[in-house]
């Protein structure tokens, strides 16, 4: 089964994806289904403790250093 990362558009197998908290646990988010989604491991590393909105903004500002695929640059 293939998955697509909502941030970078990378398509791959589930082994290259991780569960992401839309609102990070460290910022009061929960581990319930509405707060979870699959993203590639590279984007998950780059996103870190950023919220969904913060990471989207960061990707726009840092276009050339943003992640594209499972290996974070």
N, C-alpha and C positions, 0 to 999 in steps of 0.2 A: 504494500500500500504506500502510495506516495503522499507527501505533505508539501505544502508551499508556505514559506515564511511570509507573514503579512508585512514585514518591514523591508526585506531586501528582495523578495520574490524568488528566492532560491528554492528549487524543487528537488526533493530527495527522499530517501527512505527514513523511516521513523528513528533509526539509529543515530541520525545526524540532528535530531530535534530534541528539545527539552521543554518541559512544562514551565511556562512563564506566569508570574503573578502580575496582572495588569496594574494593580496597586500593590507595590511591594509589601511583604510582611513587616519590614522594618518601619513602614509608614502607615501601619494600621490596616493593611489589606488582610484578606482572609484566604484560606485554602479551599473555598467553596467553588463549585463549577463556574458560576458567573464571573469569577475573578481569575480564572485560569484559561490558558490557551497554549498551543504549540507554536514555538518559534525555533529557528535554527540555533544551534549552539553558539555560533559566532555572534549573532545579534544578542543572544541572552547574556553573553559575557560583556559585550559593549554596553548594553542597557543597564546592567548592574542594579543600582537602587533607584534609578530614574523611573518616574511614572510614564505611562504610555505617551502622554502629551509632551513631556519633557524630552523623551527619546526621539519622537518625531521632529521636534524643533532642533535637537542636537544634530540629527541626520541632515536636515536642510542646511544648517550652518557649516557642518563638517562633511560636505558631500564627498570629498576625495579621500577622507580617512574613515568614512562609514564602512561598515561591514557588508560584504556580499558573499554569503555562503557560510558553511559551518566552521571555517577557521578564521577566528578574529585576527585582524591585522594590527 
